[in-house]
Amino acid sequence: MTDKMNPSLEELEKRRIRSLVASAKAVSEYPGVYREIKKMVLEVIQTPVEIGDYYKTARKISGLLEKMAKIDASSLFYYFSKSIDPLKSGRAMYFRADCVDLWEQLKYIDELRIQKQHIRLIQG
């Protein structure tokens, strides 16, 4: 098997860091889109989504993610745009789980941004 098929732990860590950095760059380019993604994903996690609303909601989130992914295809936004979009590999039965996974990754992006840019969160 090739190294591409079985990357080392070190290579996986490098890819993860590149992905987070690319994602943070996308956030700085589109902060309003990022806030909208976070708002919608949190709503999906916290409240039930009617099956009739699934397609519209999933398409809207994936569209926002696609906009963020235009900055760099190695970002987390690219992966999740495909995973959530019902026209690609997204499925209703996994929608909430995908949103929970995405939410966890958004927290890592926020942590990276705080560490790199010394951003302080101010509650008001």
C-alpha positions as CSV (number, residue, x, y, z in Angstrom):
1,M,0.0,0.0,0.0
2,T,1.1,3.5,-0.6
3,D,1.7,6.3,1.9
4,K,-1.4,8.0,0.6
5,M,-3.5,5.1,1.7
6,N,-1.8,4.6,5.1
7,P,-0.5,8.0,6.2
8,S,1.6,8.2,9.3
9,L,0.3,9.8,12.5
10,E,2.7,12.7,11.8
11,E,1.3,13.2,8.3
12,L,-2.3,13.1,9.7
13,E,-1.4,15.7,12.3
14,K,0.1,17.9,9.6
15,R,-3.0,17.6,7.5
16,R,-5.2,18.5,10.5
17,I,-3.2,21.6,11.2
18,R,-3.3,22.7,7.6
19,S,-7.0,22.1,7.6
20,L,-7.6,24.2,10.7
21,V,-5.4,27.0,9.4
22,A,-7.2,27.0,6.1
23,S,-10.5,27.0,8.0
24,A,-9.4,29.9,10.2
25,K,-8.4,31.9,7.1
26,A,-11.9,31.3,5.6
27,V,-13.4,32.6,8.8
28,S,-11.4,35.8,8.6
29,E,-12.6,36.3,5.0
30,Y,-16.3,35.6,5.7
31,P,-17.0,36.3,9.4
32,G,-20.7,36.9,8.8
33,V,-21.1,33.6,6.9
34,Y,-19.3,31.9,9.7
35,R,-21.6,33.3,12.4
36,E,-24.6,32.2,10.3
37,I,-23.2,28.7,10.0
38,K,-22.7,28.5,13.8
39,K,-26.2,29.8,14.5
40,M,-27.9,27.3,12.1
41,V,-25.8,24.4,13.3
42,L,-26.5,25.1,16.9
43,E,-30.2,25.4,16.1
44,V,-30.1,21.9,14.4
45,I,-28.4,20.5,17.4
46,Q,-30.7,22.0,20.0
47,T,-34.1,21.7,18.4
48,P,-35.8,19.0,16.3
49,V,-35.8,19.6,12.6
50,E,-39.0,18.6,10.9
51,I,-38.4,16.1,8.1
52,G,-40.2,18.6,5.7
53,D,-37.6,21.2,6.6
54,Y,-34.6,18.9,6.4
55,Y,-33.8,19.5,2.7
56,K,-34.1,23.3,2.8
57,T,-32.1,23.5,6.1
58,A,-29.4,21.1,4.9
59,R,-29.0,22.9,1.5
60,K,-28.8,26.3,3.2
61,I,-26.0,25.1,5.6
62,S,-24.1,23.3,2.9
63,G,-24.4,26.5,0.7
64,L,-22.8,28.6,3.4
65,L,-20.1,25.9,3.9
66,E,-19.4,25.9,0.2
67,K,-18.9,29.6,0.3
68,M,-16.4,29.2,3.1
69,A,-14.7,26.3,1.3
70,K,-13.9,28.5,-1.8
71,I,-11.0,30.0,0.1
72,D,-9.2,26.6,0.4
73,A,-10.4,23.1,-0.4
74,S,-8.3,21.7,2.4
75,S,-10.5,23.4,5.0
76,L,-13.0,21.6,7.2
77,F,-15.8,23.6,5.4
78,Y,-15.1,21.7,2.2
79,Y,-15.5,18.3,3.9
80,F,-18.7,19.2,5.7
81,S,-20.3,21.0,2.7
82,K,-20.2,17.6,1.0
83,S,-21.2,15.6,4.0
84,I,-24.3,17.7,4.8
85,D,-25.5,18.5,1.3
86,P,-28.5,16.2,0.4
87,L,-27.5,16.5,-3.3
88,K,-24.1,15.0,-2.5
89,S,-23.5,12.5,0.3
90,G,-25.7,14.1,3.0
91,R,-28.5,12.0,4.4
92,A,-31.4,13.0,6.7
93,M,-30.7,10.2,9.1
94,Y,-27.1,11.6,9.7
95,F,-27.9,15.3,9.6
96,R,-27.9,16.0,13.3
97,A,-24.8,13.8,13.8
98,D,-23.0,15.7,11.0
99,C,-24.0,19.0,12.7
100,V,-22.7,17.8,16.0
101,D,-19.4,16.8,14.4
102,L,-19.3,20.2,12.6
103,W,-20.0,22.0,15.8
104,E,-17.0,20.3,17.5
105,Q,-14.8,21.3,14.6
106,L,-16.0,24.9,14.8
107,K,-14.9,24.9,18.4
108,Y,-11.3,23.9,17.3
109,I,-11.3,26.6,14.7
110,D,-12.3,29.2,17.4
111,E,-9.6,27.9,19.7
112,L,-7.0,28.3,17.0
113,R,-8.1,31.8,16.2
114,I,-8.0,32.8,19.8
115,Q,-4.5,31.4,20.2
116,K,-3.1,32.9,17.0
117,Q,-4.8,36.3,17.1
118,H,-5.1,36.8,20.9
119,I,-8.9,37.3,20.4
120,R,-10.8,37.9,23.6
121,L,-14.4,36.9,24.0
122,I,-16.4,39.6,25.6
123,Q,-19.9,38.8,26.8
124,G,-22.3,41.6,26.8
